[in-house]
Amino acid sequence: MPESILSVRQTAIQQLLEAAYSHANSFIRSAGTGKGVCRKENAKECDALVYGSLVISFQSVALWPPVDPQDIKMSINKLASTLLLVKPLAIPGSDRGYSINAHRACGVTGYRDTINEVLASITSPVLDNHRKRMASVK
């Protein structure tokens, strides 16, 4: 493959993985500060549930422990589709004395949007000299 295609591919894969793993990393960073991501009642349980479900979801699609971008052999679209299979859980309903509405925004808000934004931002590997060459072939 031409270098520009490989470069775009590698950058896209790296951005997709960084976007996905950044959600899990936010829980790791916040745990180190003593303050969790969740700011509601039962915050430790909420964070543990969301983080654990993320890790299990990543494991189920062979992307945990975190994978190096160079080790990804699937296409960019397949990787994005695989990452979209990751479905972090949220605190369940109010049967344990807390409201699901209180935790609606906890955890991994915007995960799917982040993956889709990365996909939409992938640049074309076609360079100006490619366009000129194709125009001259006509």
N, C-alpha and C positions, 0 to 999 in steps of 0.2 A: 504494500500500500504506500502511496506517496506520503512524504513526511507530514504535510499539512493535515491529511486525513487522520493519521495516527496521533498527531498533536491534539486535534480537536476531540478525538475519541478519548484520549487519556485525560484531558481537562474535564470533559463532561462526566466521565466515570468518577473522577476525584470529587467534583462538585456534588454529584448525587450522593456519594457515600458520606461526604462531610455534612451535607444537609440532613441526612438520615441519622447519622451518629451524633450530631450536635444535640438532638433531643435527649438521647441517653446521657450524653456528657453533662447536660445541664443539671441532671440529678446528682451526678458524681461531684461536680463542682459545688453545688449547694450543700451537699452532705458534709463536705470539708469545712464549710463555714459555720456549721451548726444550725443553719437556717435552711429549711427545706424549700422546695418549689411551691408546694401547697401552703396557703395562708389561712386555711379554714380549720374547723374542728377536725380532730383525727388526722392531722397533717402527716404525721409519720407513717401511718397506715396507708394513706392516700399515695404518698410518694413511693413507698415500697411496692404497692400494687402496680402503679403505672410503670415504674422502672423495671420491675420484674417481668411484667407482661411485654415490655419492649424487648428485653433481652431474650425471652422465650420466643417471641415472634421472629426476631433476627436469627436465632438459632434454627428455627423451623425452616428457614429459607437459606440456610448455610452461609449467613453473613455475620455470625458471632462466634468466637471473638472477632473484633473488627478485622476486616479483610483489607489487604493492601490493594490499591487500585490496579497495580500491574498484574495482580493475580486474577483479575476478572476477565473471563474469556467470553462471556455472553455479550450480546449487542447492547447498546445504550438503551434501546426501547425495552428489551427484555429485563435489564437491570431495573429500570424505572418501574415496570410492571411488577417485578418481584418486590421492590421496596414498597409499592402500594398495597401489597398483601399484608404488610405489617400493620396490625391493628391493636394499638395499646388499649388496655382496659381502663375503666374509670370506676370509682367507688360505686357499688350497687345502691339500690333504693334505700328507703328509710326504715327498713326492718331492724336496723341496729341502733336506732336513735339519732341518726343524722340524715339530712336530706340530700337526695341526689342533686337537687338544684344548687346546693351549696358548693358542690364539686364539679359542676358542669364545665367550668373553664379550667379545671386543673389538668396538670399533666401535659399532654402533647397536643396542644391546640395548634392548628395550622400545619400539621405534619404533611398531609396530602397536598396542601397548597404549595408548600415549600418544594416538594418533589416536582410538581407540575411547573412551578416557576423556573426551576433549573432546566427542565426539558425545553421550555419555551425560549430560554435564553441561549441555547446552544448556537454558536456561530457556524456559518457555512464553511466547510473546508475548501471551497472553490476560491482560488485566488484570481487576481486580475489577469495574470498571464494565462491561466486556464481559460478564462472567458475570451481573451484575445485569440488564443489558439483555436478555440471552437468556432469563433466568428470567422476566422480565416479559412476554415475547412468547408464552410457552406458554399 
